[in-house]
Amino acid sequence: MNKWLHRANTRLHRAKALFWSTIWKFKKYKTVEDLVALHFERWSQSDHQNRYGLFLALNSLAGEAATIIETGTSAYGTDSSRLFDSYVRSFGGNFYTVDINPYPSLSLRFAKSRRSHFFVMDSVQFLDNFSKITAHKSADLIYLDSWDMDWSNPFASAEHGKKELIAIRPFLRTGTIIVVDDTPVSMKWIPFSDQDVATKFKIEYGVLPGKGAFYYQALVGIDFTIIHHDYNLVICIK
């Protein structure tokens, strides 16, 4: 009986998720504020640590059509892929997201609009070939969130983030927004058990660990300003 109930509950949960995904993909918003508020209430957490940074990033697009790039397709947590799809569906433009794992794109295949384009491949390889794949020469918003952060061994994620930041340099123009997830400004965001590792990382590299830890080196020679830095990092190109 317990197995039957478990299976029934699982099927019900999937049916509800499919129902809301189908309804959601036809919904359009008049303001970015409404879009972000309803997204985090429905698909994430209203107090999620990434909410404010993403609001600032999307709000900077001023409700205009935009080209958005994401590395690390997300169907959970922040559920950023659904968020960006909602933006281009409401205001125009195109959204491109890539992940080496096919699961997120498969999970969202019924939820995305025709303005969203999903790719399964290495993110750096995708960025290196972005202009050939899409014919776009620049981007309005770039969200970097691939290579899961391992706080006990943070260098691999930080180095991968640096490679992505170098790869996007050709797409940057005045006003381009870059958001890098998992790039804490302070030790409060790092698990207590890994804070010794974080301290050693900072002693060696001069910064706290994170996906965007090496952003200064990657963007050397490019004029930019930091418009937000807490758990995620939001940069605007001057």
ROMAR-818466 format. One record per residue: residue in one letter; z, y, x of N, C-alpha, C in turn. Coordinates in steps of 0.2 Angstrom, whole numbers, padded with zeros to 4 digits, always signed. Each point is the difference from the previous one (the first is absolute). Example, Ala and Ser with C-alpha at 12.3 -4.5 7.8 and 13.67 -1.06 7.14 Angstrom:
REM ROMAR-818466
A+0039-0028+0066+0000+0006-0004+0000+0006+0004/S-0004+0005-0002+0001+0006+0004+0003+0005-0004/
END
This chain:
REM ROMAR-818466
M+0000-0006+0004+0000+0006-0004+0000+0006+0004/N+0004+0000+0006+0000+0006+0004-0006+0001+0003/K-0004-0005+0002-0006+0001+0003-0005+0003-0005/W+0000-0003-0006-0004+0003-0005+0001+0007-0001/L+0006+0002-0001+0002+0007-0001-0002+0005+0006/H+0000-0003+0006-0002+0004+0006-0007+0001+0000/R-0004-0005-0002-0007+0000+0000-0002+0005-0006/A+0003+0000-0005-0001+0004-0006+0001+0007+0002/N+0006+0002+0003+0001+0006+0002-0005+0003+0005/T-0002-0004+0005-0005+0002+0005-0006+0002-0003/R-0002-0004-0005-0007+0001-0004+0001+0007-0004/L+0006+0001-0003+0001+0006-0004+0000+0006+0005/H+0003-0001+0006+0000+0006+0004-0007+0002+0003/R-0004-0006+0001-0007+0002+0002-0004+0003-0005/A+0001-0002-0006-0004+0002-0006+0002+0008-0001/K+0007+0001+0001+0002+0007-0001-0003+0005+0005/A+0000-0003+0007-0003+0004+0005-0007+0001-0001/L-0004-0005-0002-0007+0001-0001-0001+0005-0006/F+0004-0001-0005-0001+0005-0006+0001+0007+0003/W+0005+0002+0003+0002+0006+0003-0005+0003+0005/S-0003-0005+0004-0005+0002+0005-0006+0002-0004/T-0002-0004-0005-0006+0002-0003+0000+0006-0004/I+0006+0002-0003+0001+0006-0004+0000+0006+0005/W+0004-0001+0006+0000+0005+0005-0006+0002+0003/K-0005-0004+0001-0006+0002+0004-0004+0004-0005/F+0001+0001-0006-0004+0004-0004+0004+0007-0001/K+0006+0000+0002+0004+0007-0001-0002+0005+0005/K-0001+0006-0003-0001+0006+0005+0005+0005-0001/Y+0001+0004+0005+0005+0005+0001-0002+0007+0000/K+0003+0005-0002-0002+0007+0000+0003+0003+0006/T+0006-0003+0003+0003+0003+0005+0002-0005+0005/V+0001+0002+0007+0002-0005+0005+0008-0001-0001/E+0003+0005-0003+0007-0001-0001+0002-0006-0005/D-0004+0000-0006+0000-0005-0005-0002-0007+0003/L-0005+0000+0004-0003-0006+0003+0006-0003+0004/V+0003+0003+0005+0004-0002+0004+0007-0003-0003/A+0002+0005-0005+0006-0002-0004-0001-0007-0004/L-0005+0000-0003-0001-0006-0004-0001-0006+0004/H-0004+0001+0006-0001-0006+0004+0006-0003+0003/F+0005+0004+0002+0006-0002+0003+0005-0003-0005/E-0001+0003-0006+0005-0003-0005-0003-0007-0002/R-0007-0001-0001-0002-0006-0002-0001-0005+0005/W-0003+0001+0006-0002-0005+0005+0005+0000+0006/S+0004+0005+0001+0004+0000+0006+0008+0001-0002/Q+0003+0005+0003+0006+0003-0001+0000+0007-0001/S+0003+0003-0005+0000+0007-0001+0003+0004+0006/D+0005-0003+0004+0003+0003+0006-0003-0003+0006/H-0006-0003+0000-0002-0003+0006-0001+0005+0006/Q+0002-0002+0006+0000+0004+0006-0007+0003+0002/N-0005-0003-0003-0007+0003+0002-0003+0005-0005/R+0004+0000-0006-0003+0004-0006-0001+0007+0002/Y+0004+0004+0003-0001+0007+0001-0005+0001+0005/G-0001-0004+0006-0005+0001+0004-0007-0001-0003/L+0000-0005-0004-0007-0002-0003-0002+0006-0005/F+0006+0002-0004-0002+0006-0004-0003+0006+0003/L+0003+0002+0006-0002+0005+0004-0007-0001+0002/A-0002-0006+0002-0006-0002+0003-0006+0001-0006/L+0002-0003-0006-0005+0000-0005-0001+0007-0003/N+0006+0003+0000+0000+0007-0003-0004+0005+0004/S-0001-0001+0007-0004+0004+0004-0007-0001-0002/L-0002-0005-0003-0007-0001-0002-0002+0005-0006/A+0005+0003-0003-0001+0005-0005-0004-0003-0006/G+0001-0006-0002-0004-0003-0006-0007+0000+0001/E-0003+0000+0006-0007+0000+0001-0002-0007+0003/A-0007-0001-0001-0002-0007+0002+0001-0001+0007/A+0002-0006+0002+0002-0001+0007-0002-0007+0003/T-0001+0000+0006-0001-0006+0004+0006-0002+0003/I+0003-0006-0002+0006-0003+0002-0001-0006+0003/I+0004-0001+0006-0001-0006+0004+0008-0003+0001/E+0000-0006-0001+0007-0003+0001-0001-0007+0004/T+0005+0000+0005+0000-0007+0004+0007-0003-0003/G-0001-0006-0001+0006-0004-0003+0000+0000-0008/T-0005-0003-0003+0000+0000-0007+0006-0003-0003/S+0003+0004-0005+0006-0001-0003+0000-0001-0007/A+0003-0006-0002+0001-0002-0007+0007-0001-0002/Y+0005+0003+0004+0007-0001-0001+0003+0006+0004/G+0007+0001+0000+0003+0005+0003-0002+0007-0003/T-0003+0004+0004-0002+0006-0002-0006-0001-0005/D-0004-0005+0001-0006-0002-0004-0005+0006+0001/S-0001+0002+0006-0004+0006+0002-0007-0001-0002/S-0003-0006+0000-0007-0001-0002-0001+0002-0007/R+0005-0002-0004-0001+0002-0007+0001+0007-0001/L+0004+0003+0004+0001+0007-0001-0006+0004+0002/F-0003-0002+0006-0006+0004+0002-0006-0002-0005/D+0000-0006-0003-0006-0001-0005+0001+0005-0006/S+0007+0001-0002+0001+0004-0005-0002+0007+0001/Y+0000+0002+0006-0002+0007+0002-0008+0001+0000/V-0003-0005+0003-0008+0001-0001-0002-0001-0007/R+0003-0004-0003-0002-0002-0007+0001+0007-0004/S+0005+0003+0001+0002+0006-0004-0004+0007+0002/F-0001+0000+0007-0002+0007+0002-0007-0001+0004/G-0002-0006+0001-0007-0001+0003+0001-0002+0008/G-0006-0002+0003+0000-0002+0007+0000-0008+0000/N+0002-0002+0006+0000-0007+0002+0006-0002+0004/F+0002-0006-0001+0006-0003+0003-0002-0006+0004/Y+0001-0001+0006-0002-0006+0004+0007-0002+0004/T+0001-0007-0001+0006-0003+0002-0002-0006+0004/V+0004-0002+0005-0001-0006+0004+0006-0003+0002/D+0000-0007+0000+0005-0004+0002-0003-0007+0003/I+0004-0002+0005-0003-0006+0003+0002-0006-0004/N+0005+0001-0005+0002-0005-0004-0003+0000-0007/P-0003-0005-0003-0004+0001-0006+0004+0001-0006/Y+0007-0002+0000+0004+0000-0006+0001+0006-0004/P+0001+0006+0004+0001+0006-0004-0007+0002-0004/S-0005-0001+0003-0006+0002-0004-0002-0005-0005/L+0002-0006+0000-0001-0005-0005+0005+0002-0006/S+0006+0002+0002+0005+0002-0005-0002+0006-0004/L-0004+0004+0003-0002+0006-0004-0007+0000-0002/R-0003-0005+0000-0007+0000-0002-0002+0002-0007/F+0005-0002-0004-0001+0002-0007+0003+0007-0002/A+0003+0003+0005+0004+0006-0001-0004+0006+0002/K-0005-0001+0005-0003+0006+0003-0006+0003-0004/S-0001+0006+0001-0006+0003-0003-0006-0001+0004/R-0006+0002-0002-0006+0000+0003-0001+0004+0006/R+0005+0005+0001+0000+0005+0005+0004-0003+0006/S+0003-0006+0000+0004-0003+0005-0004-0006+0003/H+0001+0000+0007-0004-0005+0003+0005-0003+0005/F+0000-0007+0000+0005-0004+0004-0004-0004+0005/F+0003+0000+0006-0003-0004+0005+0006-0004+0004/V-0003-0006+0002+0005-0005+0003-0003-0001+0007/M+0004+0004+0005-0002-0001+0007+0005+0004+0004/D+0000+0000+0007+0004+0003+0004+0000+0008-0001/S+0005+0003-0001+0000+0007-0002-0003+0005+0006/V+0001-0002+0006-0003+0004+0005-0008-0001+0000/Q-0002-0006+0000-0007-0001-0001-0003+0003-0006/F+0003+0000-0005-0002+0004-0006-0001+0007+0001/L+0005+0003+0003+0000+0007+0002-0005+0002+0005/D-0001-0004+0005-0006+0001+0005-0006+0000-0004/N-0001-0004-0005-0007+0000-0003+0000+0003-0007/F+0005+0004-0002+0000+0003-0006-0006+0004-0002/S-0003+0004+0004-0005+0004-0002-0007-0004-0001/K+0000-0006+0003-0006-0004-0001+0001-0004-0006/I+0006-0002-0002+0002-0004-0006-0001+0004-0006/T+0002+0007+0000+0001+0004-0006-0005+0006+0000/A-0002+0002+0006-0005+0006+0001+0004+0006-0001/H+0007+0000+0000+0004+0006+0000+0001+0002+0007/K+0000+0006+0002+0001+0003+0006+0007+0003+0001/S+0004+0001-0005+0006+0003+0000+0005-0003-0005/A+0006+0002+0000+0005-0002-0006+0004+0005-0001/D+0003+0000-0007+0004+0005-0002+0008-0002+0001/L+0001-0006-0001+0006-0003+0001+0000-0007+0003/I+0004-0001+0005+0000-0007+0003+0007-0002+0001/Y+0001-0006-0003+0007-0003-0001+0000-0006+0005/L+0004+0000+0005+0001-0006+0005+0006-0004-0002/D-0001-0006-0002+0006-0004-0001-0001-0008+0001/S-0004-0001+0005-0001-0007+0002+0005-0003+0005/W-0001-0006+0002+0005-0003+0005+0007+0001-0002/D+0003-0005-0003+0007+0000-0003+0004+0002+0006/M+0005+0004-0002+0005+0003+0005+0005-0006+0001/D+0001-0002+0006+0005-0004+0003+0005+0004+0004/W+0006+0002-0003+0004+0005+0003+0004-0004+0006/S+0000-0006+0000+0003-0004+0006-0005+0000+0006/N-0007+0001-0001-0005+0000+0005-0005+0005-0002/P+0001+0006+0000-0004+0006-0003-0006+0002+0004/F-0001-0002+0006-0006+0002+0004-0006-0001-0003/A-0001-0007-0002-0007-0002-0002-0002+0005-0006/S+0004+0001-0005-0002+0004-0006-0001+0007+0003/A+0004+0003+0004-0001+0007+0003-0007+0000+0003/E-0002-0005+0004-0006+0000+0004-0006+0000-0004/H+0001-0004-0005-0006-0001-0005-0001+0007-0004/G+0006+0003-0002-0001+0006-0003-0003+0005+0004/K+0001+0000+0007-0003+0005+0004-0008-0002+0001/K-0002-0006+0000-0007-0002+0000-0003+0003-0007/E+0003-0001-0005-0003+0003-0007+0000+0007+0001/L+0005+0004+0002-0001+0007+0001-0005+0002+0004/I-0002-0003+0006-0005+0001+0004-0007-0001-0004/A+0000-0005-0004-0006-0002-0003-0002+0005-0005/I+0005+0003-0003-0002+0005-0006-0002+0007+0003/R+0001+0001+0006-0002+0007+0003-0006+0003-0002/P-0006-0004+0000-0006+0002-0002-0001+0003-0008/F+0005-0002-0004+0000+0001-0007+0004+0007-0002/L+0003+0002+0005+0005+0006-0001-0004+0006+0000/R+0003+0005-0005-0003+0006-0001+0006+0005-0002/T-0001+0006+0000+0005+0005-0003+0002-0002-0007/G+0006-0001-0001+0003-0002-0006+0001-0008-0001/T-0003-0004+0004+0001-0007-0001+0008-0002+0001/I+0002-0004-0005+0007-0002+0000+0001-0007+0003/I+0004-0001+0004+0002-0007+0003+0007-0001-0002/V+0001-0006-0003+0007-0003-0002+0001-0006+0004/V+0005-0001+0004+0002-0006+0003+0006-0003-0003/D+0000-0006-0002+0006-0003-0003+0005-0002+0005/D+0006-0002-0001+0005-0003+0004+0000+0003+0007/T+0001+0007+0000+0001+0004+0006+0006+0005-0001/P+0006-0003+0000+0006+0003-0001+0001+0006+0004/V+0003+0005-0003+0002+0006+0004+0007+0000+0003/S+0004-0005-0002+0007-0001+0002+0002-0007+0000/M+0005-0002+0003+0002-0007+0001+0003-0002-0007/K+0001+0004-0005+0003-0002-0007-0005-0005-0003/W-0006+0000+0001-0005-0004-0003-0001-0007+0003/I+0003-0001+0006-0001-0006+0004+0006-0004-0001/P-0002-0007-0002+0006-0005-0001+0005+0001+0006/F+0006-0001-0002+0006+0001+0004-0001-0005+0006/S-0002-0006-0002+0000-0006+0005-0005+0002+0005/D-0005+0004-0001-0005+0002+0005+0000+0006+0003/Q+0006+0004-0001+0000+0007+0003+0001+0000+0007/D+0003-0006+0003+0000+0000+0007-0007-0001+0003/V-0005-0003-0003-0006-0001+0002-0004+0007-0001/A+0002+0003-0005-0003+0007-0001+0002+0005+0005/T+0006-0001+0002+0003+0005+0005-0004-0001+0007/K-0001-0007+0002-0004-0002+0006-0007+0003+0000/F-0003-0001-0006-0007+0003-0001+0000+0007+0001/K+0005+0004-0003+0000+0007+0001+0001+0002+0007/I+0004-0004+0004+0001+0002+0007-0006-0001+0004/E-0004-0005-0002-0006-0002+0004-0006+0004-0002/Y-0001+0002-0006-0006+0003-0002+0002+0008-0003/G+0006+0001-0001+0002+0007-0002-0001+0002-0007/V-0001-0006-0004+0000+0001-0007+0003-0006-0004/L+0002+0000-0006+0002-0005-0004-0006-0005-0001/P+0001-0006-0001-0005-0005-0002-0003+0001-0007/G-0006-0002-0001-0003+0001-0006-0008-0001+0000/K-0003-0001-0005-0007+0000+0000-0004+0006+0003/G+0003+0006-0001-0003+0006+0003+0004+0002+0006/A+0004-0004+0003+0004+0002+0006-0004+0004+0005/F-0006-0002+0001-0004+0003+0006-0006+0005-0003/Y+0002+0003-0005-0005+0005-0003-0002+0006+0004/Y+0005+0002+0004-0002+0006+0004-0005-0002+0006/Q+0001-0006+0003-0005-0002+0005-0007-0002-0003/A+0000-0003-0006-0006-0001-0004-0004+0006-0002/L+0003+0005-0002-0003+0006-0002+0000+0006+0005/V+0001-0002+0006+0000+0005+0005-0007+0004+0000/G+0001+0007+0000-0006+0004+0000-0002+0002-0007/I+0003-0002-0005-0001+0001-0007+0005+0005-0002/D-0001+0005-0004+0005+0005-0002+0002-0002-0007/F+0006-0001-0001+0003-0003-0006+0007+0003-0002/T+0002-0001-0006+0007+0002-0001+0003-0006-0004/I+0007-0001+0001+0003-0005-0004+0003+0004-0007/I-0002-0003-0005+0002+0003-0007+0006-0004-0003/H+0001-0006+0003+0006-0004-0003+0001-0005+0005/H+0007-0002+0002+0001-0005+0004+0007-0003-0002/D+0001-0005-0003+0006-0003-0002+0000-0008+0001/Y-0002-0004-0004-0002-0007+0001-0007-0001+0002/N-0004+0004-0004-0008+0001+0002-0001+0006+0003/L-0006+0000+0003-0002+0006+0004-0006+0003-0003/V+0000+0007-0002-0006+0003-0003-0002+0005+0005/I-0007+0000+0002-0003+0005+0004-0006+0003-0003/C-0001+0007+0001-0005+0003-0002-0004+0003+0006/I-0007-0002+0000-0004+0003+0006-0002+0007-0001/K+0001+0004+0005-0001+0008-0001-0007+0001+0001/
END
